[in-house]
Structures are given as C-alpha cells and as structure tokens.
C-alpha cells in the first residue's frame, strides 16, 4: 500500500478563483452621465400605472428613486440593496452614519459602510413613507418590502428584476447624453445607454475613491474584492486618465505673464512642478516640500516659477473675486495706498493669466476642447478635497448592539 497523501483538494475547492468579469475596472459612468440621470430622476416610475392594494404609482416611484440613490452613493450590489433591513441605518455618538448590509456573495453578513447625510436622509424619508403603506406585518423587517402582485402574499423583500425592468425602461426615455467629444462627421458623440446599469454605479463608486486617493487596502475592503489586483485596476485607470489629462493641459500652461510655457512631458509636469492653490509651481524647494514651502506666501501671479494651466481657471477666477472683496474691505478701513495697490496688482496679473489661457482654449477645435474639458475635470477631481468620501467598512462589533 502506498503512502497516504498529506492532504487532498476537495472537489468544491477552487485554486484558480478569479474575480468575476463584472468586477473589473474601466466601466464607471462619467460625471456628465450621472448629472443627466440625477436631473431626470423624478421621471423614474413603474412601467405600469396600475396599483397594488395600498400602493400607488407614486409609492413605487419613491421606492425606485430611493434605490437609485443607494446604488449611486454606496456602490452596493443589486441583491445587497434589495435585501437591506428596515433598521439598516446606524448612528454613532460622534454623528457618523453607517449603512448595514449583507454581502451574501462573500458570506459576509452585517457589514458596516460609512455613508453621508444626504444618503441617510433619502433612506429615512422612505422609512417614514413605508409606515403609511399597506405591508404584511412580517415583511416590515425589510427596507423594501414586497407588496405582492394583486395582493398575493410574497416572501421576503422586493424583487430586483422588477426594479431593473423599470430602470431600463426609464433610461431609454432620457434625452441623448453627449459625451466623448466629436465623431468623424463632426457630430457630438452620444453615450451608449446600455452602459448604464446598477453594477456600473458600483464601478463609479470605486473609481471615485481611486481618483480621490483612497488607500488601496481601504478600497479593497470597501469593494470586498478577493484579489487586490482587482482593486488596483481602478488606480491604473486613474493613472492612465491622469496621464492623458496632464498631456492635454500641460501643453496649454502659461507663465505669470500669460506667455506659453508648456511642460515638455508628463514627467516634468509631475516631477518638476507641484500643484498649489492657483496653478503649478516649479520652484525647486517648494516642489520638494510638496507645495508647503512657498517663499512668497502664494502670491503666485508675481512669481517667475508660476506655471498655471486651464484646469486651474476656476480657482484663479475665485481668487480674483476674493482679492476684489478684500480690496473693498481695505478701502473701507482707509488702508494705506500700498495695501490697495498690492491688491490691484495681484488682480491685474491674475486676470492677465486667466485671459491668456481662455484665448488658448477658445482657439482649440471643438473635439480638442471637449477633450480639454474632460482633462480639466479629471485633474480637478484629483486635487479636490476628499473628506466627502466614505472611507471604511468595518465588521460589526459587540458594542454596536
């Protein structure tokens, strides 16, 4: 008799488990598409205006809108949203809000996801609305209880396929969403509405975190990916988009006098300059200090190392407005002439820089201008404050009740 093996692989055990294709990065929805969906969300209604006993079309519409915002703001899967419990919200002593959900796919129940106040308010409104609906008493445990067709008793929560049917019908009623520049015939490209589905919101949620610099281990926990390589896919998309954006805007950089001063490559943009409030700075000590060592206190428009690009235009225009207001305040307190002159000089120099960049932008062909708009959006999101993002998921602890 031969020697017994030290171990055996069970038939049910897979050593080559791969992340399902729907979890791969690169399928997020652009901000412009989300904006159109939000603008028309009040038209998301059931496919039929017929009612169930105690439920009208407006009740279904409110439920569908609630589902939409949960998908949009939390990135949870279809079954995770449909199976939310009525008491899915938790409030900490510090005022933080969490959504409690079950990840049945990974058999991880009672997960806690940080959410913002707007998302919680949408859920609370629906919770209050359910109190006035005709629902079987034993189904009130669900956030989205099933009323049952023609009052036929159904087990559990509302079915996801009913929502999907209404959602797919709704998205085909939306006006054409122009996104992606100009086609070869010179017409605006129209976004493919088939790319709009509930799982796309999950990709969008993940991509938003990656773009904002959420640590990869935190995002992996948020998304509950088996492999960190899957999570890293979102960061690779971010790097690729940022590199493309840098190439686009870097070619339109100017100096403090508004003269063209393009960066020679994405490497010089990234390694030899640093983003400061109103543009890029190429002063070596400030670059080394990650923008925290400005020798002239961010009076950028008076510095020979100032290299703004069109992605900074909104910040420059805000600064001009702020300087004007401060100048008015200085005048009301009868400040010395050199104080108001300093304000006048800064305003004039920032205006010259802004005007020069606007001239460069207006001279671009339509398709290049559309690409620039996308590039500016990418870089502004990269530099944006990150505090609005929910950053962590934790397993339930005993003191959570």
PyMOL commands that set and color helices and strands:
alter all, ss='L'
color gray80, all
select helices_A, chain A and resi 21-23+31-39+41-43+57-74+78-82+117-130+137-139+149-151+160-171+193-195+198-212+216-223+228-250+266-271+284-288+300-302+310-332+337-362+366-383+398-400
alter helices_A, ss='H'
color red, helices_A
select strands_A, chain A and resi 89-91+97-103+108-115+178-182+188-190+274-276+279-281+306-307+393-395
alter strands_A, ss='S'
color yellow, strands_A
deselect
rebuild
show_as cartoon
